[in-house]
Amino acid sequence: MTTVTTGPATSTGAAPRRYDSSAVAARSLLDRLADSGLEPAARRWVMAALHGDDATAACARGEEVPDAVPDAGDAAAPDAAAHSRRSFLSRIEVQGFRGIGRSSALEFHPGPGLTVIVGRNGSGKSSFAEAAEAALTGRNLRWDAMPAGWRDGWRNLHFDDRTEITVGIHLAGDPGPTRVTRTWTGESVRSARGEVISPDGTVSRLRNWGWDPELARYRPFLSYDELGRAVTGRAAELYDTLTALLGLTDLTEAERRLAKACDRLTKQRDRPGHEHGYLVQRLRASGDRRAQTAADLLGAESLDLDRLASLAADDGPADPGQHVVLRRLRRLSVPERGLLTDVVNELRGAAMELAMAAGTKGDRARGVVDLLNRALEHHERHPSDTDCPTCGSGGALGSDWEQRARAEIRKLEPVAANAAAAYERAENARDQARFLMAPMPSWLPPDSELGRVWAEWEAGTEIGDLTRLAEHIETVGRRLRSTAIAARKAAGEKLDDPDDGWADLAEQLGAWVRDARAAVSADETLGPAERALDWFSAIAREIRAERLRPLAYHAEQVWHRLRQERRIDLEALRLVGRGARRRVAVDVAVDGTENEGNAPGLLSQGEFQALALSICLPRTMVPDNPFGFLLLDDPVQAMDTETVEGLAAVLAEVGRHRQLVVFTHDTRLPDALHRLGLPADIRRIQRDAMSNVWVAESGRTGEAGAEPAQAGAQPPASPAAGGGTWTPTADQGSWRGAGYGSEPGPFPGPA
């Protein structure tokens, strides 16, 4: 928030420093704060909101904020000195821009008065109005709403030289005009270079002129499109325009900061409650004992935040013994699928070969050879025992028997070879199968899924039949392999996340604990902040109403003149809402029946236009407005003849205090001015097929015996100047209006 004071008049052509009406609003609020009964904590919130976002954030953290608002004390009421540098138009010269080709100029009497530029559509009227806005601001609100293709057509097609606009502005107290020139060197409408030439010839950059804030705030331009948006456009657009105009922007921003701070504190206070149920549900779904403990603590009547924080900080494994099992499971080896297939195939091949050898001579010979070999083995271990252990014959196992047995073995071995090979293959296949079916590891829990499958797998060692053994290995082995692989993968995942999801839960629990502690602090802070907001909003409504009242009153007076015989009364304008819901409420009464804020549903298009003029036209009369001029482009559209007559009266009245330049294609406006005898300069504008534009004086209305002026003639001297060159002074064009000061305005003040 900055208070700007007015220095002595100079002839440098620099933009004057202005009295800042926003300081008035701040001073008014601080005076009321001093007399309020707010407790110190709530007062700190008010001061923080006035200081800005950083101070508001510091207040939320419990830090101290400054007691004084910068420059709020320098807010004296505006006086004549504050208007000593009011500016008026003296000339608009355009070449190569929009509908204007070769250089064409409009000359103006640099002081209060009404000038009406009349011409058909396409004659170049709007080109002059838009050129002045483009020269001073570098943009045009009408362009911003248009498609890119339309915006790119800003350069005149019949003119090949550079595009240039010069606006002459006469600052009160200067010996001559200040010339603002903007020249375009590229194809883009943004490629302009601007300069300011002061009355003494000093040249400076336009960007350094310093009038951008005032041009945005007071906008001495009013087009038909802007009038349409004033009532039917975005709700916040007119609100922002009026609050800036009345010096209420800082107040509005401070209220927004305070409301936003309360909203943040409310959300901070309520966040743990919103997340409590979901957190408990997640904790209950976890198998971790710590999660169950945390869920129980969260369900208790009194929260133990310290214990919850301790649980959230425990990042170790829930069961160390289980952790060892998981590490072994991750290293567990399982039979390869190819090995299982090979063993099964070998078992089945051996079983088939064994079945083919059964009952053959070779099978019988293999049996005899096997029996004799075992008998010889027994005889070798017991040589003195010659009795047959099978039949009991005495002396049967002597040396003669041994010789005969060995000879029989040699005789039968060739016959038994194939059968013996089949039996040997079967035994080898069985050994391979038994090797695969290793015992279950002692560390593996037998009640686990893998433990149960492994026990079934291990039981296969008791199977003697090769075919059944092959079937067992094929079916149970496949299940063992898939179960072991799944268990190994799960173990790896659990080892990668050793807390089995507890880390995520612990992080969420820790965040909830921090939010819960912040909620306790927010709840303590929120009370004073909400009381500060309630007080601030109530006082802000009062100040807005006070600041808006004079402008609203004059809007009602303008509407009263424009409405003519219509039975619709403009009851009030109100600045309501804040943030995204801020808007200007327009209250009307139809046949005496009030309709608060319901104007759009009751008015015709012409009445919309009249209502927009009623709201926008008085803004040029705001006392600290540095611009004594207003360019009004096509305000007559959609108005009937009676409304045009009312508009003529309003424009003529405002023209007594401000410089109004009205561009219109509708001849009803100059006709009404002439018929009503109202003072105005009327000029005709024409344009040929090659974009040559010329302006001719059509005459001056409201003066007895006035003759039509010749093209290019100088306007008559102002009576205030006593003839000759007229120079604006501190008194001329100064109007504060009812509610702004003691000087009378164009309409009677409110009772």
C-alpha angles and dihedrals in degrees: 000000000000130000114212121197129203117249128201118293114270135182097231095103090231117146110268120248108243139217106254113228090193087074089060091058092047092048091049091051093047092050090054091045090056090055095042126102095230116141117244094259092056091045089055089055091052092050092046091052090052091050096053145253096312093052091046091052090048091052090052088054090052095252125140121264129202116273097218130060112227114256094351090123094060095075108118117163115270117264137177092285090061089063099042090105100049112146133224134188119254102169145002115196120182136180131173094001125126109309095354119090117169117032114291128173142199116209120205137192100245098232144055116323144103121263120182119197109199126192142134122266111289094023094118101260096127090042089064092047094046091044092057091050092046092049094052101036106021091233143057126224091216091056092051091062094049130088117265092252091058093047091052091060094073097114118085113249096214097053123073100179124088121299111241137168125191123189120190114212122185113208114203110260096021119120092227144359127296110230119218112195128185120187126189117215101168138048095258120088086226093059096088127130116210134198138175123219113197123210091263091054097257111150122209137164117273091229089061094051092094101218098111095100092050093046090053093044102043101022105197088205127085121178132183090253092053091049089053093051093047092077106014101033129087110326093231096049097075090038091057092045093053096042090052091046092051095044093250099121095097090048091049092048092049091051090048091052092050093048091047091050091051090048091051092048091048091051090046091051094047100039097088091051092051092050098039098089095046092048093051090049092053092047092050090051092056122090093213113114090220090058091053091049091050091049090053091050091050090053094053121107092239118042118228098206093176093057091045089052090050091052091049090053093054103100100163126108115285094226118024092192091054088049090061091051090051092052091052092045091054089056095043115130119219128192113269117245091239093053091051090051093049093051092047091050092048092050092050092046092049091047091053093048091047091051091051092052096048115111096008127125087253090054090050091045090049088053093050092046090049091049094047091047091054091047091051089048089053092047091050091053092046108029095162093056105085098163116105109250091207106047099015095232110159120239092004095128101059130131092280090057091049091054093047091047094052091047090051091050091052089049096048100039095081090050092048097044098099094044091046090053090052092052092046092051090050092052093048091050090050090051091052091051093049090050090056093049095068118173118271113267112259093231094057112100105242092212093058119100091251090047092055093048091046092053089053090048093050091051088068090080088078093060112103101177109091095213093051090045091053090050090049094051092046097051105029092035091056091050092046091052096049093044092048092048091050091048091048091051092047090049091052091050092049091048090050086051099028093179094059094236094324092117091065092043092047091051091049091046091049091050090049091051090051090048090049092053090046089049091057090052092043091052090055092048098041097068096063091040092054092047089050090050093048091051093043094049092050093049092043090055090052093048092046090050091049094048094043096044098084093044091045090049092053090045087056090050092050090048090049089058095042098047092062107175096356115121095221117111125198100227103179149334116224134184104220139171129015138237114008090351097057115125145144110258112213111201117198135176123214115201088343095308112123121227110185113214092344101112097120092061095051107043134083122226092264091049089050088056092049092047092050090051090048090056100038103037097064091057090078088062095058104127100233093048105123092201115085091185138070128193108210115192119200102332094160100071116124092008122128122228095265091052090049089056090051089049091051090055092048094048092048091050094049089044089065088068105024138034108255122187112188122191115198142154091204113097090196090083097058089039090054092048090051094044093049093044093237119160116253141133110239120201132180121219124199136178131195130211092273094055094256106153127193133176125212130191109247096185142273120276126213097039120106112242093004112166123212108267121239121248111277094014117146117251116253118273117265115253087227090063094049091231130307120057113000117219120190114239135195092268101046116087093006112136129158101173130204112327094016101069146317099281112102119247132210092277131042113272123246116278 
